[in-house]
Amino acid sequence: MIIVPFMKFTFRTFGCKMNWLDSARISAGLQMAGNIPVESEDEADVILVNSCIVTAKAEGESRREAIKASKNNKTVVIFGCGPKANETKWKKHFPDAIVFGNESLLLHHFGLSEKDTYFPDSARTRLPIAIQSGCDNFCTFCVTRISRGKHESLPLEGIIRQIVRAEESGIQEIVLTGINLAAWGCDNSNNSKKSQFGKLLHEILSHTNVPRIRISSIGPQFLHEDFFEEMKNPRMCDHLHLSIQSGSDQILQKMNRGHGTKEVYEIVKKMRKIRPGTAFTADFIVGFPGEAEEDFQKTMEMVKKIGFAKLHVFPFSEREGTGAANFPDKIEVFERKNRAKKLRELGEILSKKFIESHIGKKMRVLVEADKTGLTSNYIRLKIPVGKPREFQEVKIMKKNVLFFPTPQDQNSPET
């Protein structure tokens, strides 16, 4: 157990909202115990690195941060998806660091427990709520199932309790978060027809009063008719981030995604019928083994046809322990990057087009501490008036549009 009283600490977090949520929870516990959060590594006694290994780039960034901290003669604590997937390997690479493959052990190390890690504070307007963890699917490119374990739905009562507590502390928007969150209610996340995600939304809407409910990344195969019924409710944000990965059915089959392009088009059609202003954002991987130019063009065509408001594009990255790491017909790395560049450029054009289609409209915006705020469909604006946690009717103009949130922005406390 750490023996430094009232230590100064800082986090370096990589990866998804779940990683950010883990860091925020642990930070809350450390602060409750009297420790002091700082931004600068120079001020910190302890640097906690929450690692991500979803791509080689993310893993490299996590490792470099740990190396940098170690060189500064700081106490370095490494946790997250890296040690979860292979604790022995990370301990070998960082013998002078404290490495945890389990967050419960990390909390115990600091004399904390799960009950210490509830974290809404007076400045926060929005709060992520974890509803699910892990994944049973075997997408051939994905290492997350190795690091995050089996699919598990958090109990309904606990989810409702978290949201009610958030309401009581003044939170105006919750963001439902998980590794495969739309699989909530499935006994196994491969059984997508058994998803009860729509039922969960109904229960949240029935038993809580939080003004806004936003959904994080979801798999297309888990969205059934009851989901769309609940999305008619104006408390539900009209923004869906779809984990698609390819616009080619052939590549989706090789990825073992559990859905095809048909499901994606159906979701867009249904949502635009009930919520015409819905923003669709999505994840895509390009340069997957065997992805011919024709397959890549099908992805480009899907993106144009749907008119996504924002894309998160990743060149394929071989991950140890995944099926695709050993697939034949590898695409050259330079070509993967070239395709990613083309798709990102298309995404930027469509993002600007989406924002321009809202110029002149008045929309309800939730004000945050930095005098900016998000519309329900995820456009960030400068807000000249209003206090944090207030809703303001704002006319969208070119001069007050800041940006459409990027992947990095989505991992920040207020996105």
Secondary structure, 3 states (H helix, E strand, C coil): CCCCCCCEEEEEECCCHHHHHHHHHHHHHHHHCCCEECCCCCCCCEEEEEECCCCHHHHHHHHHHHHHHHHCCCEEEEEEHHHHHHHHHHHHHCCCCEECCCHHHHHHHCCCCHHHCCCCCCCCCEEEEECEECCCCCCCCCCHHHHHCCCEECCHHHHHHHHHHHHHCCCCEEEEECCCHHHCCCCCCCCHHHCCHHHHHHHHHHHCCCCEEEECCECHHHCCHHHHHHCCCCCECCEEEEEEECCCHHHHHHHCCCCCHHHHHHHHHHHHHHCCCCEEEEEEEECCCCCCHHHHHHHHHHHHHHCCCEEEEEECCCCCCCHHHHCCCCCCHHHHHHHHHHHHHHHHHHHHHHHHCCCCCEEEEEECCCCEEEECCCCEEECCCCCCCCEEEEECCHHHEEECCCHHHHCCCCC
